[in-house]
Structure formats: structure tokens, C-alpha cells
Amino acid sequence: MSDRYRRGLDVAEQLANDKLAHFVKSGVAEIAPDFARMVIEFAFGDLYSRESLDLRSREMIAIAALAASGHAGPQLRVHVESASSVGIEKAEVVEILMQVALYSGFPAALNALADCHDLLTDDNCLTRACG
């Protein structure tokens, strides 16, 4: 196991997201193990583990960027579900999506709200693993 991969797994564990762990152990890894390894090494081992931004900031940026794309439902849900593990509250996710509406348009923000509706209406969702 490379240092990059180990760092990536460590970040994934800090985000405490069961779907991310599932991604590593099966899902994409079953079909395309090199692709799964690349995501863990590059996204989490190289980028998320850099020191200039904390994980909370990185997750807020991920939520905003994915929402702004207007069509990133499954990946957006993974990051919204990880939000509480880095101290992001439901009200902050809603504010992020309101900011997305300003810069990327209401359709993108409304699509993100629709994609995560169940996560944002569950009072306990951003305080435990949900989904």
C-alpha cells in the first residue's frame, strides 16, 4: 500500500462516511480497481490531505462545486453525508446552496436541494451517518 493510498484512506476515515468506505472496498473498486485507487490516492491522499485548508473547508467547497455542476447527485450526497464529521451543520449546507444559486443559478441549487432533500429534512442526518 503506497503512502498516498494510506493517506487517502486516513482522510476517508476522518470523513466517517460509510459510502466512501463502500466505494473503496467494492462498487467502483470491483469493476475498476485502478480507478478506485486513483481516486483515493489523488483526491484524498494528495489533495484532501494538504495542510493549507482543513477538511471542513474542503467539504464545503466540494458541496458548492458539486451543487454548481447541477448534476452531481450521488457524489453531492456523499459529501453532504460527510459534512457533520467535519463540523458542518444542516443550516450551513443550506447557506452553501443559497450561495451556489447566486453564482451558478437557481436550477443548480434547486437540483442540489432535491438531490439531498431527505438528508436535509432528517433532523438527525447531519449528526450521524445517514442516507
Chimera marker file (.cmm) of the C-alpha trace (Angstrom):
<marker_set name="trace">
<marker id="1" x="0.000" y="0.000" z="0.000" r="1" g="1" b="0" radius="0.5"/>
<marker id="2" x="1.513" y="3.313" z="-1.081" r="1" g="1" b="0" radius="0.5"/>
<marker id="3" x="1.864" y="6.308" z="1.241" r="1" g="1" b="0" radius="0.5"/>
<marker id="4" x="-0.603" y="8.207" z="-0.958" r="1" g="1" b="0" radius="0.5"/>
<marker id="5" x="-3.186" y="5.439" z="-0.651" r="1" g="1" b="0" radius="0.5"/>
<marker id="6" x="-2.719" y="5.195" z="3.137" r="1" g="1" b="0" radius="0.5"/>
<marker id="7" x="-3.111" y="8.992" z="3.472" r="1" g="1" b="0" radius="0.5"/>
<marker id="8" x="-6.226" y="8.802" z="1.317" r="1" g="1" b="0" radius="0.5"/>
<marker id="9" x="-7.745" y="6.081" z="3.475" r="1" g="1" b="0" radius="0.5"/>
<marker id="10" x="-6.915" y="8.078" z="6.603" r="1" g="1" b="0" radius="0.5"/>
<marker id="11" x="-8.779" y="11.097" z="5.203" r="1" g="1" b="0" radius="0.5"/>
<marker id="12" x="-11.712" y="8.906" z="4.194" r="1" g="1" b="0" radius="0.5"/>
<marker id="13" x="-11.871" y="7.564" z="7.764" r="1" g="1" b="0" radius="0.5"/>
<marker id="14" x="-11.839" y="11.129" z="9.149" r="1" g="1" b="0" radius="0.5"/>
<marker id="15" x="-14.808" y="11.930" z="6.937" r="1" g="1" b="0" radius="0.5"/>
<marker id="16" x="-16.544" y="8.927" z="8.536" r="1" g="1" b="0" radius="0.5"/>
<marker id="17" x="-18.652" y="8.132" z="5.508" r="1" g="1" b="0" radius="0.5"/>
<marker id="18" x="-19.811" y="4.559" z="5.000" r="1" g="1" b="0" radius="0.5"/>
<marker id="19" x="-20.461" y="5.180" z="1.300" r="1" g="1" b="0" radius="0.5"/>
<marker id="20" x="-16.863" y="6.230" z="0.781" r="1" g="1" b="0" radius="0.5"/>
<marker id="21" x="-15.674" y="3.064" z="2.519" r="1" g="1" b="0" radius="0.5"/>
<marker id="22" x="-18.043" y="1.055" z="0.330" r="1" g="1" b="0" radius="0.5"/>
<marker id="23" x="-16.540" y="2.742" z="-2.727" r="1" g="1" b="0" radius="0.5"/>
<marker id="24" x="-13.057" y="1.683" z="-1.643" r="1" g="1" b="0" radius="0.5"/>
<marker id="25" x="-13.972" y="-1.904" z="-0.815" r="1" g="1" b="0" radius="0.5"/>
<marker id="26" x="-16.463" y="-2.612" z="-3.590" r="1" g="1" b="0" radius="0.5"/>
<marker id="27" x="-18.584" y="-0.694" z="-6.059" r="1" g="1" b="0" radius="0.5"/>
<marker id="28" x="-16.139" y="1.018" z="-8.395" r="1" g="1" b="0" radius="0.5"/>
<marker id="29" x="-13.253" y="-0.976" z="-6.949" r="1" g="1" b="0" radius="0.5"/>
<marker id="30" x="-14.877" y="-4.233" z="-8.107" r="1" g="1" b="0" radius="0.5"/>
<marker id="31" x="-15.187" y="-3.023" z="-11.676" r="1" g="1" b="0" radius="0.5"/>
<marker id="32" x="-12.185" y="-0.706" z="-11.963" r="1" g="1" b="0" radius="0.5"/>
<marker id="33" x="-9.726" y="-1.184" z="-9.094" r="1" g="1" b="0" radius="0.5"/>
<marker id="34" x="-7.152" y="1.150" z="-10.640" r="1" g="1" b="0" radius="0.5"/>
<marker id="35" x="-9.758" y="3.904" z="-10.939" r="1" g="1" b="0" radius="0.5"/>
<marker id="36" x="-10.804" y="3.455" z="-7.290" r="1" g="1" b="0" radius="0.5"/>
<marker id="37" x="-7.153" y="3.515" z="-6.213" r="1" g="1" b="0" radius="0.5"/>
<marker id="38" x="-6.550" y="6.658" z="-8.284" r="1" g="1" b="0" radius="0.5"/>
<marker id="39" x="-9.476" y="8.458" z="-6.628" r="1" g="1" b="0" radius="0.5"/>
<marker id="40" x="-8.299" y="7.517" z="-3.135" r="1" g="1" b="0" radius="0.5"/>
<marker id="41" x="-4.666" y="8.412" z="-3.853" r="1" g="1" b="0" radius="0.5"/>
<marker id="42" x="-5.209" y="11.623" z="-5.795" r="1" g="1" b="0" radius="0.5"/>
<marker id="43" x="-8.392" y="13.123" z="-4.355" r="1" g="1" b="0" radius="0.5"/>
<marker id="44" x="-7.898" y="12.162" z="-0.726" r="1" g="1" b="0" radius="0.5"/>
<marker id="45" x="-4.222" y="11.204" z="-0.446" r="1" g="1" b="0" radius="0.5"/>
<marker id="46" x="-2.856" y="14.168" z="-2.397" r="1" g="1" b="0" radius="0.5"/>
<marker id="47" x="-5.467" y="16.956" z="-2.341" r="1" g="1" b="0" radius="0.5"/>
<marker id="48" x="-7.612" y="16.484" z="0.755" r="1" g="1" b="0" radius="0.5"/>
<marker id="49" x="-4.531" y="15.807" z="2.889" r="1" g="1" b="0" radius="0.5"/>
<marker id="50" x="-2.827" y="19.116" z="2.032" r="1" g="1" b="0" radius="0.5"/>
<marker id="51" x="-2.410" y="21.432" z="5.003" r="1" g="1" b="0" radius="0.5"/>
<marker id="52" x="-3.496" y="24.803" z="3.565" r="1" g="1" b="0" radius="0.5"/>
<marker id="53" x="-7.221" y="24.048" z="4.007" r="1" g="1" b="0" radius="0.5"/>
<marker id="54" x="-8.857" y="21.959" z="6.708" r="1" g="1" b="0" radius="0.5"/>
<marker id="55" x="-11.282" y="19.139" z="5.921" r="1" g="1" b="0" radius="0.5"/>
<marker id="56" x="-14.246" y="21.306" z="6.899" r="1" g="1" b="0" radius="0.5"/>
<marker id="57" x="-13.326" y="23.914" z="4.288" r="1" g="1" b="0" radius="0.5"/>
<marker id="58" x="-12.640" y="21.243" z="1.682" r="1" g="1" b="0" radius="0.5"/>
<marker id="59" x="-16.041" y="19.624" z="2.255" r="1" g="1" b="0" radius="0.5"/>
<marker id="60" x="-17.793" y="22.998" z="1.990" r="1" g="1" b="0" radius="0.5"/>
<marker id="61" x="-16.000" y="23.619" z="-1.300" r="1" g="1" b="0" radius="0.5"/>
<marker id="62" x="-16.859" y="20.124" z="-2.537" r="1" g="1" b="0" radius="0.5"/>
<marker id="63" x="-20.543" y="20.646" z="-1.731" r="1" g="1" b="0" radius="0.5"/>
<marker id="64" x="-20.553" y="24.007" z="-3.517" r="1" g="1" b="0" radius="0.5"/>
<marker id="65" x="-18.668" y="22.763" z="-6.575" r="1" g="1" b="0" radius="0.5"/>
<marker id="66" x="-20.772" y="19.631" z="-6.947" r="1" g="1" b="0" radius="0.5"/>
<marker id="67" x="-24.001" y="21.575" z="-6.486" r="1" g="1" b="0" radius="0.5"/>
<marker id="68" x="-22.846" y="24.177" z="-9.008" r="1" g="1" b="0" radius="0.5"/>
<marker id="69" x="-22.383" y="21.472" z="-11.635" r="1" g="1" b="0" radius="0.5"/>
<marker id="70" x="-26.120" y="20.839" z="-11.473" r="1" g="1" b="0" radius="0.5"/>
<marker id="71" x="-25.865" y="17.081" z="-11.987" r="1" g="1" b="0" radius="0.5"/>
<marker id="72" x="-23.680" y="15.503" z="-9.338" r="1" g="1" b="0" radius="0.5"/>
<marker id="73" x="-26.369" y="13.875" z="-7.186" r="1" g="1" b="0" radius="0.5"/>
<marker id="74" x="-24.609" y="10.755" z="-5.848" r="1" g="1" b="0" radius="0.5"/>
<marker id="75" x="-21.283" y="12.497" z="-5.237" r="1" g="1" b="0" radius="0.5"/>
<marker id="76" x="-23.039" y="15.510" z="-3.711" r="1" g="1" b="0" radius="0.5"/>
<marker id="77" x="-24.939" y="13.213" z="-1.342" r="1" g="1" b="0" radius="0.5"/>
<marker id="78" x="-21.680" y="11.572" z="-0.216" r="1" g="1" b="0" radius="0.5"/>
<marker id="79" x="-20.227" y="14.963" z="0.712" r="1" g="1" b="0" radius="0.5"/>
<marker id="80" x="-23.405" y="16.217" z="2.398" r="1" g="1" b="0" radius="0.5"/>
<marker id="81" x="-23.449" y="12.996" z="4.427" r="1" g="1" b="0" radius="0.5"/>
<marker id="82" x="-19.794" y="13.586" z="5.404" r="1" g="1" b="0" radius="0.5"/>
<marker id="83" x="-20.491" y="17.175" z="6.454" r="1" g="1" b="0" radius="0.5"/>
<marker id="84" x="-21.239" y="16.507" z="10.114" r="1" g="1" b="0" radius="0.5"/>
<marker id="85" x="-17.992" y="14.589" z="10.627" r="1" g="1" b="0" radius="0.5"/>
<marker id="86" x="-16.103" y="17.824" z="9.952" r="1" g="1" b="0" radius="0.5"/>
<marker id="87" x="-18.451" y="20.153" z="11.843" r="1" g="1" b="0" radius="0.5"/>
<marker id="88" x="-20.745" y="21.355" z="9.056" r="1" g="1" b="0" radius="0.5"/>
<marker id="89" x="-24.346" y="21.791" z="10.147" r="1" g="1" b="0" radius="0.5"/>
<marker id="90" x="-27.518" y="21.444" z="8.078" r="1" g="1" b="0" radius="0.5"/>
<marker id="91" x="-28.096" y="25.223" z="8.125" r="1" g="1" b="0" radius="0.5"/>
<marker id="92" x="-24.608" y="25.719" z="6.666" r="1" g="1" b="0" radius="0.5"/>
<marker id="93" x="-25.320" y="23.283" z="3.821" r="1" g="1" b="0" radius="0.5"/>
<marker id="94" x="-28.469" y="25.251" z="3.011" r="1" g="1" b="0" radius="0.5"/>
<marker id="95" x="-26.460" y="28.515" z="3.065" r="1" g="1" b="0" radius="0.5"/>
<marker id="96" x="-23.869" y="26.960" z="0.752" r="1" g="1" b="0" radius="0.5"/>
<marker id="97" x="-26.642" y="26.054" z="-1.686" r="1" g="1" b="0" radius="0.5"/>
<marker id="98" x="-28.081" y="29.562" z="-1.477" r="1" g="1" b="0" radius="0.5"/>
<marker id="99" x="-24.637" y="30.917" z="-2.391" r="1" g="1" b="0" radius="0.5"/>
<marker id="100" x="-24.498" y="28.456" z="-5.283" r="1" g="1" b="0" radius="0.5"/>
<marker id="101" x="-27.796" y="29.913" z="-6.547" r="1" g="1" b="0" radius="0.5"/>
<marker id="102" x="-26.193" y="33.348" z="-6.679" r="1" g="1" b="0" radius="0.5"/>
<marker id="103" x="-23.195" y="32.274" z="-8.758" r="1" g="1" b="0" radius="0.5"/>
<marker id="104" x="-24.369" y="29.167" z="-10.623" r="1" g="1" b="0" radius="0.5"/>
<marker id="105" x="-28.089" y="29.738" z="-10.909" r="1" g="1" b="0" radius="0.5"/>
<marker id="106" x="-31.215" y="28.663" z="-9.166" r="1" g="1" b="0" radius="0.5"/>
<marker id="107" x="-31.667" y="25.455" z="-11.199" r="1" g="1" b="0" radius="0.5"/>
<marker id="108" x="-28.318" y="24.074" z="-9.992" r="1" g="1" b="0" radius="0.5"/>
<marker id="109" x="-29.062" y="24.970" z="-6.368" r="1" g="1" b="0" radius="0.5"/>
<marker id="110" x="-32.613" y="23.632" z="-6.564" r="1" g="1" b="0" radius="0.5"/>
<marker id="111" x="-31.358" y="20.389" z="-8.125" r="1" g="1" b="0" radius="0.5"/>
<marker id="112" x="-28.890" y="20.033" z="-5.246" r="1" g="1" b="0" radius="0.5"/>
<marker id="113" x="-31.671" y="20.607" z="-2.715" r="1" g="1" b="0" radius="0.5"/>
<marker id="114" x="-33.787" y="17.991" z="-4.472" r="1" g="1" b="0" radius="0.5"/>
<marker id="115" x="-30.866" y="15.516" z="-4.598" r="1" g="1" b="0" radius="0.5"/>
<marker id="116" x="-30.291" y="15.916" z="-0.846" r="1" g="1" b="0" radius="0.5"/>
<marker id="117" x="-33.844" y="16.628" z="0.317" r="1" g="1" b="0" radius="0.5"/>
<marker id="118" x="-34.075" y="13.568" z="2.539" r="1" g="1" b="0" radius="0.5"/>
<marker id="119" x="-30.664" y="14.286" z="4.077" r="1" g="1" b="0" radius="0.5"/>
<marker id="120" x="-31.584" y="17.885" z="4.872" r="1" g="1" b="0" radius="0.5"/>
<marker id="121" x="-35.067" y="17.202" z="6.240" r="1" g="1" b="0" radius="0.5"/>
<marker id="122" x="-33.950" y="14.437" z="8.593" r="1" g="1" b="0" radius="0.5"/>
<marker id="123" x="-33.287" y="16.304" z="11.858" r="1" g="1" b="0" radius="0.5"/>
<marker id="124" x="-30.552" y="13.877" z="12.820" r="1" g="1" b="0" radius="0.5"/>
<marker id="125" x="-28.947" y="13.364" z="9.423" r="1" g="1" b="0" radius="0.5"/>
<marker id="126" x="-26.055" y="15.763" z="9.832" r="1" g="1" b="0" radius="0.5"/>
<marker id="127" x="-25.332" y="14.471" z="13.336" r="1" g="1" b="0" radius="0.5"/>
<marker id="128" x="-24.947" y="10.789" z="12.411" r="1" g="1" b="0" radius="0.5"/>
<marker id="129" x="-24.335" y="8.568" z="9.418" r="1" g="1" b="0" radius="0.5"/>
<marker id="130" x="-27.414" y="8.843" z="7.236" r="1" g="1" b="0" radius="0.5"/>
<marker id="131" x="-28.741" y="8.001" z="3.823" r="1" g="1" b="0" radius="0.5"/>
<link id1="1" id2="2" r="1" g="1" b="0" radius="0.2"/>
<link id1="2" id2="3" r="1" g="1" b="0" radius="0.2"/>
<link id1="3" id2="4" r="1" g="1" b="0" radius="0.2"/>
<link id1="4" id2="5" r="1" g="1" b="0" radius="0.2"/>
<link id1="5" id2="6" r="1" g="1" b="0" radius="0.2"/>
<link id1="6" id2="7" r="1" g="1" b="0" radius="0.2"/>
<link id1="7" id2="8" r="1" g="1" b="0" radius="0.2"/>
<link id1="8" id2="9" r="1" g="1" b="0" radius="0.2"/>
<link id1="9" id2="10" r="1" g="1" b="0" radius="0.2"/>
<link id1="10" id2="11" r="1" g="1" b="0" radius="0.2"/>
<link id1="11" id2="12" r="1" g="1" b="0" radius="0.2"/>
<link id1="12" id2="13" r="1" g="1" b="0" radius="0.2"/>
<link id1="13" id2="14" r="1" g="1" b="0" radius="0.2"/>
<link id1="14" id2="15" r="1" g="1" b="0" radius="0.2"/>
<link id1="15" id2="16" r="1" g="1" b="0" radius="0.2"/>
<link id1="16" id2="17" r="1" g="1" b="0" radius="0.2"/>
<link id1="17" id2="18" r="1" g="1" b="0" radius="0.2"/>
<link id1="18" id2="19" r="1" g="1" b="0" radius="0.2"/>
<link id1="19" id2="20" r="1" g="1" b="0" radius="0.2"/>
<link id1="20" id2="21" r="1" g="1" b="0" radius="0.2"/>
<link id1="21" id2="22" r="1" g="1" b="0" radius="0.2"/>
<link id1="22" id2="23" r="1" g="1" b="0" radius="0.2"/>
<link id1="23" id2="24" r="1" g="1" b="0" radius="0.2"/>
<link id1="24" id2="25" r="1" g="1" b="0" radius="0.2"/>
<link id1="25" id2="26" r="1" g="1" b="0" radius="0.2"/>
<link id1="26" id2="27" r="1" g="1" b="0" radius="0.2"/>
<link id1="27" id2="28" r="1" g="1" b="0" radius="0.2"/>
<link id1="28" id2="29" r="1" g="1" b="0" radius="0.2"/>
<link id1="29" id2="30" r="1" g="1" b="0" radius="0.2"/>
<link id1="30" id2="31" r="1" g="1" b="0" radius="0.2"/>
<link id1="31" id2="32" r="1" g="1" b="0" radius="0.2"/>
<link id1="32" id2="33" r="1" g="1" b="0" radius="0.2"/>
<link id1="33" id2="34" r="1" g="1" b="0" radius="0.2"/>
<link id1="34" id2="35" r="1" g="1" b="0" radius="0.2"/>
<link id1="35" id2="36" r="1" g="1" b="0" radius="0.2"/>
<link id1="36" id2="37" r="1" g="1" b="0" radius="0.2"/>
<link id1="37" id2="38" r="1" g="1" b="0" radius="0.2"/>
<link id1="38" id2="39" r="1" g="1" b="0" radius="0.2"/>
<link id1="39" id2="40" r="1" g="1" b="0" radius="0.2"/>
<link id1="40" id2="41" r="1" g="1" b="0" radius="0.2"/>
<link id1="41" id2="42" r="1" g="1" b="0" radius="0.2"/>
<link id1="42" id2="43" r="1" g="1" b="0" radius="0.2"/>
<link id1="43" id2="44" r="1" g="1" b="0" radius="0.2"/>
<link id1="44" id2="45" r="1" g="1" b="0" radius="0.2"/>
<link id1="45" id2="46" r="1" g="1" b="0" radius="0.2"/>
<link id1="46" id2="47" r="1" g="1" b="0" radius="0.2"/>
<link id1="47" id2="48" r="1" g="1" b="0" radius="0.2"/>
<link id1="48" id2="49" r="1" g="1" b="0" radius="0.2"/>
<link id1="49" id2="50" r="1" g="1" b="0" radius="0.2"/>
<link id1="50" id2="51" r="1" g="1" b="0" radius="0.2"/>
<link id1="51" id2="52" r="1" g="1" b="0" radius="0.2"/>
<link id1="52" id2="53" r="1" g="1" b="0" radius="0.2"/>
<link id1="53" id2="54" r="1" g="1" b="0" radius="0.2"/>
<link id1="54" id2="55" r="1" g="1" b="0" radius="0.2"/>
<link id1="55" id2="56" r="1" g="1" b="0" radius="0.2"/>
<link id1="56" id2="57" r="1" g="1" b="0" radius="0.2"/>
<link id1="57" id2="58" r="1" g="1" b="0" radius="0.2"/>
<link id1="58" id2="59" r="1" g="1" b="0" radius="0.2"/>
<link id1="59" id2="60" r="1" g="1" b="0" radius="0.2"/>
<link id1="60" id2="61" r="1" g="1" b="0" radius="0.2"/>
<link id1="61" id2="62" r="1" g="1" b="0" radius="0.2"/>
<link id1="62" id2="63" r="1" g="1" b="0" radius="0.2"/>
<link id1="63" id2="64" r="1" g="1" b="0" radius="0.2"/>
<link id1="64" id2="65" r="1" g="1" b="0" radius="0.2"/>
<link id1="65" id2="66" r="1" g="1" b="0" radius="0.2"/>
<link id1="66" id2="67" r="1" g="1" b="0" radius="0.2"/>
<link id1="67" id2="68" r="1" g="1" b="0" radius="0.2"/>
<link id1="68" id2="69" r="1" g="1" b="0" radius="0.2"/>
<link id1="69" id2="70" r="1" g="1" b="0" radius="0.2"/>
<link id1="70" id2="71" r="1" g="1" b="0" radius="0.2"/>
<link id1="71" id2="72" r="1" g="1" b="0" radius="0.2"/>
<link id1="72" id2="73" r="1" g="1" b="0" radius="0.2"/>
<link id1="73" id2="74" r="1" g="1" b="0" radius="0.2"/>
<link id1="74" id2="75" r="1" g="1" b="0" radius="0.2"/>
<link id1="75" id2="76" r="1" g="1" b="0" radius="0.2"/>
<link id1="76" id2="77" r="1" g="1" b="0" radius="0.2"/>
<link id1="77" id2="78" r="1" g="1" b="0" radius="0.2"/>
<link id1="78" id2="79" r="1" g="1" b="0" radius="0.2"/>
<link id1="79" id2="80" r="1" g="1" b="0" radius="0.2"/>
<link id1="80" id2="81" r="1" g="1" b="0" radius="0.2"/>
<link id1="81" id2="82" r="1" g="1" b="0" radius="0.2"/>
<link id1="82" id2="83" r="1" g="1" b="0" radius="0.2"/>
<link id1="83" id2="84" r="1" g="1" b="0" radius="0.2"/>
<link id1="84" id2="85" r="1" g="1" b="0" radius="0.2"/>
<link id1="85" id2="86" r="1" g="1" b="0" radius="0.2"/>
<link id1="86" id2="87" r="1" g="1" b="0" radius="0.2"/>
<link id1="87" id2="88" r="1" g="1" b="0" radius="0.2"/>
<link id1="88" id2="89" r="1" g="1" b="0" radius="0.2"/>
<link id1="89" id2="90" r="1" g="1" b="0" radius="0.2"/>
<link id1="90" id2="91" r="1" g="1" b="0" radius="0.2"/>
<link id1="91" id2="92" r="1" g="1" b="0" radius="0.2"/>
<link id1="92" id2="93" r="1" g="1" b="0" radius="0.2"/>
<link id1="93" id2="94" r="1" g="1" b="0" radius="0.2"/>
<link id1="94" id2="95" r="1" g="1" b="0" radius="0.2"/>
<link id1="95" id2="96" r="1" g="1" b="0" radius="0.2"/>
<link id1="96" id2="97" r="1" g="1" b="0" radius="0.2"/>
<link id1="97" id2="98" r="1" g="1" b="0" radius="0.2"/>
<link id1="98" id2="99" r="1" g="1" b="0" radius="0.2"/>
<link id1="99" id2="100" r="1" g="1" b="0" radius="0.2"/>
<link id1="100" id2="101" r="1" g="1" b="0" radius="0.2"/>
<link id1="101" id2="102" r="1" g="1" b="0" radius="0.2"/>
<link id1="102" id2="103" r="1" g="1" b="0" radius="0.2"/>
<link id1="103" id2="104" r="1" g="1" b="0" radius="0.2"/>
<link id1="104" id2="105" r="1" g="1" b="0" radius="0.2"/>
<link id1="105" id2="106" r="1" g="1" b="0" radius="0.2"/>
<link id1="106" id2="107" r="1" g="1" b="0" radius="0.2"/>
<link id1="107" id2="108" r="1" g="1" b="0" radius="0.2"/>
<link id1="108" id2="109" r="1" g="1" b="0" radius="0.2"/>
<link id1="109" id2="110" r="1" g="1" b="0" radius="0.2"/>
<link id1="110" id2="111" r="1" g="1" b="0" radius="0.2"/>
<link id1="111" id2="112" r="1" g="1" b="0" radius="0.2"/>
<link id1="112" id2="113" r="1" g="1" b="0" radius="0.2"/>
<link id1="113" id2="114" r="1" g="1" b="0" radius="0.2"/>
<link id1="114" id2="115" r="1" g="1" b="0" radius="0.2"/>
<link id1="115" id2="116" r="1" g="1" b="0" radius="0.2"/>
<link id1="116" id2="117" r="1" g="1" b="0" radius="0.2"/>
<link id1="117" id2="118" r="1" g="1" b="0" radius="0.2"/>
<link id1="118" id2="119" r="1" g="1" b="0" radius="0.2"/>
<link id1="119" id2="120" r="1" g="1" b="0" radius="0.2"/>
<link id1="120" id2="121" r="1" g="1" b="0" radius="0.2"/>
<link id1="121" id2="122" r="1" g="1" b="0" radius="0.2"/>
<link id1="122" id2="123" r="1" g="1" b="0" radius="0.2"/>
<link id1="123" id2="124" r="1" g="1" b="0" radius="0.2"/>
<link id1="124" id2="125" r="1" g="1" b="0" radius="0.2"/>
<link id1="125" id2="126" r="1" g="1" b="0" radius="0.2"/>
<link id1="126" id2="127" r="1" g="1" b="0" radius="0.2"/>
<link id1="127" id2="128" r="1" g="1" b="0" radius="0.2"/>
<link id1="128" id2="129" r="1" g="1" b="0" radius="0.2"/>
<link id1="129" id2="130" r="1" g="1" b="0" radius="0.2"/>
<link id1="130" id2="131" r="1" g="1" b="0" radius="0.2"/>
</marker_set>
